[in-house]
Amino acid sequence: MVIVRLNREKCLRCGFCTSICVRVFELDNEEESAQITSPFRTEEKFIGEIPENINCVKVAERKCPVNAIKTVDEKESNSGKLT
């Protein structure tokens, strides 16, 4: 699993992540930012657990114009590396 965190304060709501990875990201009208889709969302809508075979998450992380998306392998997150 890959843990993905979306920084809603940095997010411009440009929709770039949703166009790259629609299975994982969607626009949130209430927060005026993107959020994680419900199949992958944890208890917080800005953090998700994504299977490693969904590669578009890493592409969205690299391409986000404001670096609002961070991913880490679940093993690394257990050692406190996701901030």
C-alpha positions in Angstrom: 0.0 0.0 0.0 1.0 3.6 -0.6 -0.2 6.3 1.8 -1.2 9.6 0.0 -1.7 12.9 1.8 -3.2 15.9 0.1 -2.3 19.3 1.6 -5.6 21.2 1.2 -4.0 24.5 2.1 -1.5 24.2 -0.8 -4.1 22.8 -3.2 -5.2 25.3 -5.9 -8.1 23.1 -7.0 -6.8 23.2 -10.5 -8.1 19.7 -11.2 -4.7 18.4 -12.5 -4.7 15.5 -10.1 -8.2 14.5 -11.0 -7.4 14.5 -14.7 -4.4 12.3 -14.1 -5.8 9.9 -11.5 -9.6 10.1 -11.4 -9.9 6.8 -9.5 -8.1 8.4 -6.5 -8.7 12.2 -6.6 -11.9 14.3 -6.9 -12.7 17.9 -6.4 -14.3 18.8 -3.0 -16.8 21.7 -3.4 -17.0 22.3 0.4 -13.3 22.6 1.0 -12.4 24.2 -2.4 -9.7 21.7 -2.9 -9.2 18.2 -4.1 -9.8 15.2 -1.9 -9.3 11.4 -1.9 -12.1 9.4 -3.4 -14.2 7.3 -0.9 -12.9 3.9 -1.9 -9.3 4.9 -0.9 -10.0 7.5 1.8 -9.1 6.9 5.4 -11.2 8.6 8.2 -9.9 11.9 6.9 -10.8 12.8 3.3 -7.3 14.2 2.6 -5.4 11.0 3.4 -5.8 7.7 1.5 -4.4 4.2 1.3 -3.8 3.3 -2.3 -2.7 -0.1 -3.7 0.8 0.0 -5.2 -0.5 -1.0 -8.6 -2.3 2.4 -9.1 0.6 4.2 -10.6 -1.2 7.4 -11.4 -0.9 8.6 -7.8 2.9 8.9 -8.2 2.4 10.7 -11.5 0.0 13.2 -9.9 2.5 13.7 -7.1 5.3 14.6 -9.5 3.1 16.8 -11.7 1.2 18.8 -9.1 2.1 22.4 -9.7 2.2 23.3 -6.0 3.5 20.0 -4.6 0.3 19.5 -2.6 0.4 15.7 -3.0 2.8 13.5 -0.9 3.1 9.7 -1.1 5.0 7.2 0.9 5.2 3.5 1.0 3.2 2.2 3.9 6.3 0.6 5.5 8.0 4.0 5.5 4.9 5.7 7.0 5.1 3.4 10.0 8.5 4.8 10.7 7.1 8.4 10.8 8.4 9.6 7.4 5.1 11.0 6.1 4.8 14.6 7.1 
